[in-house]
Amino acid sequence: MSVGLLLLRLVVGALFVGHGTQKLFGWFGGHGLRGTAGFMESLGFRNGRWAAVAAGLAETVGGLLLACGLLTPLAAAAIVGVMVTAALCVHVRNGVWNANGGVELPLVYATAATALAFAGPGAYSVDSVLGLELSGPWYGLAAVALGFLAALAATAFRRAPVPAAASQPSPTEQVAA
């Protein structure tokens, strides 16, 4: 079982590091802070730069912690928070399936992180090396609750989103980001 948990943590964690660094630094084809901030503002976030930094850090740090198996419930909470926020602000209006931009992918990511919070990171983790037993029902529930509270806080004071056509960056803006 520990090998399976390691594989899940490494893949999901690494993908989140990638997503976060796309937002923060423009790596892996991302738009960087400037482009992400503009997108966040088009979603109704009052301070797009702050929202971009918060999302980028949650994804990067949460992904690193998850991949390492360090403070796994906290890592899961960060991922759940950012995925619930993405689902509510971007994907829910498109239905379920990812092919239509729906909630499928954020739901899978949040569920994988939640499962790790309940199950724990396994024997091949920093938590295990440090003797931290941060898994089980209470840790899983705490991770989900903290993630949902973070998403609620992130979305509570949004303005009405900018219409979709106005939110698409021009080719010049995409290159500049």
C-alpha positions in Angstrom: 0.0 0.0 0.0 2.8 2.4 0.8 4.1 2.2 -2.8 0.7 3.1 -4.1 0.4 6.1 -1.7 3.9 7.2 -2.8 3.0 7.0 -6.4 -0.2 9.0 -5.9 1.6 11.6 -3.7 4.4 12.1 -6.2 2.2 12.4 -9.3 -0.5 14.7 -7.8 2.1 16.7 -5.8 4.3 17.2 -8.8 1.4 18.3 -11.0 0.4 20.9 -8.3 3.9 22.2 -8.2 3.7 22.6 -11.9 0.3 24.4 -11.7 1.5 26.7 -9.0 4.8 27.6 -10.8 2.8 28.4 -13.9 0.9 31.0 -11.9 3.9 32.3 -10.0 6.7 32.3 -12.5 5.2 31.5 -15.9 7.0 28.1 -16.0 5.6 25.2 -18.1 3.7 27.4 -20.4 2.0 29.4 -17.7 1.1 33.1 -17.8 3.0 34.1 -14.7 1.7 36.5 -12.0 0.7 39.2 -14.4 -1.3 37.0 -16.7 -2.8 35.0 -13.8 -3.7 38.2 -11.9 -5.6 39.4 -15.0 -7.5 36.1 -15.2 -8.3 36.2 -11.5 -9.7 39.8 -11.9 -11.8 38.6 -14.8 -13.3 36.0 -12.3 -14.3 38.8 -10.0 -11.4 38.7 -7.4 -10.9 42.2 -6.2 -7.2 42.0 -6.1 -6.1 39.7 -8.9 -2.4 39.8 -8.0 -3.1 38.7 -4.4 -5.4 35.9 -5.6 -2.8 34.8 -8.1 -0.1 34.7 -5.4 -2.4 32.9 -3.0 -3.4 30.3 -5.5 0.1 29.8 -6.8 1.5 29.4 -3.3 -1.2 27.0 -2.2 -0.6 24.9 -5.3 3.2 25.0 -5.1 3.6 24.5 -1.4 0.7 22.1 -1.1 2.1 20.1 -4.0 5.6 20.0 -2.5 4.3 19.0 0.9 2.1 16.3 -0.6 4.9 14.9 -2.8 7.2 14.7 0.2 4.5 13.3 2.5 5.1 16.1 5.0 2.2 17.5 7.0 0.0 15.6 4.6 -3.4 16.9 6.0 -2.2 20.5 5.6 -1.0 19.8 2.0 -4.4 18.2 1.3 -6.2 21.2 2.8 -4.3 23.6 0.5 -5.1 21.5 -2.6 -8.8 21.1 -1.6 -9.1 24.8 -1.0 -7.7 25.8 -4.4 -9.6 23.1 -6.2 -13.0 24.0 -4.6 -12.3 27.7 -5.4 -11.5 26.8 -9.0 -14.6 24.6 -9.3 -16.8 27.3 -7.9 -15.3 30.2 -9.9 -14.6 28.6 -13.2 -15.9 25.0 -13.7 -19.3 24.5 -12.1 -21.1 26.5 -14.7 -19.8 24.0 -17.4 -21.3 20.9 -15.8 -19.4 17.8 -14.8 -17.1 16.7 -17.7 -13.6 18.1 -18.3 -14.2 18.1 -22.1 -16.7 20.9 -21.5 -14.5 22.7 -18.9 -16.6 21.1 -16.1 -15.7 20.2 -12.5 -14.4 16.7 -13.3 -10.6 17.5 -13.0 -10.8 19.7 -9.8 -13.0 17.1 -8.2 -10.5 14.3 -9.0 -7.6 16.4 -7.6 -9.5 17.4 -4.5 -10.6 13.8 -3.9 -7.1 12.4 -4.3 -5.8 14.9 -1.8 -8.7 14.1 0.6 -8.0 10.4 0.3 -4.4 11.0 1.2 -5.4 13.0 4.3 -7.6 10.2 5.5 -5.2 7.3 4.6 -1.9 9.1 5.4 1.2 9.4 3.2 2.4 5.8 3.8 5.8 4.5 5.0 7.8 6.3 2.3 7.2 9.8 3.5 8.7 12.5 5.6 5.8 12.2 8.0 6.7 8.6 8.6 10.4 9.3 9.1 9.5 12.0 11.6 7.1 9.6 13.4 4.1 11.9 12.7 0.8 10.0 12.6 -1.3 12.6 10.9 -3.9 10.4 9.3 -7.3 9.0 10.0 -10.9 10.3 10.1 -10.3 13.4 12.1 -7.3 14.5 10.0 -9.2 13.8 6.8 -12.3 15.8 8.0 -10.0 18.6 9.3 -8.3 18.8 5.9 -11.6 19.0 4.1 -13.0 21.5 6.5 -10.0 23.7 6.3 -9.9 23.5 2.5 -13.6 24.5 2.3 -13.1 27.4 4.7 -10.2 28.6 2.6 -12.3 28.4 -0.5 -15.2 30.2 1.2 -12.8 33.0 2.3 -11.3 33.3 -1.2 -14.6 33.6 -2.9 -16.7 35.5 -0.3 -15.9 39.0 -1.5 -15.7 38.6 -5.3 -17.4 41.0 -7.6 -19.4 40.0 -10.6 -17.1 38.2 -13.1 -16.1 40.0 -16.3 -17.8 38.4 -19.3 -15.8 35.5 -20.9 -14.9 37.3 -24.1 -13.3 40.1 -22.1 -11.3 37.7 -19.9 -9.3 36.1 -22.7 -5.8 37.6 -22.9 -4.7 38.9 -26.3 -1.8 37.2 -28.1 0.4 40.1 -27.1 -0.6 39.8 -23.4 0.0 36.1 -23.5 3.6 36.6 -24.9 4.3 39.4 -22.4 3.1 37.3 -19.4 
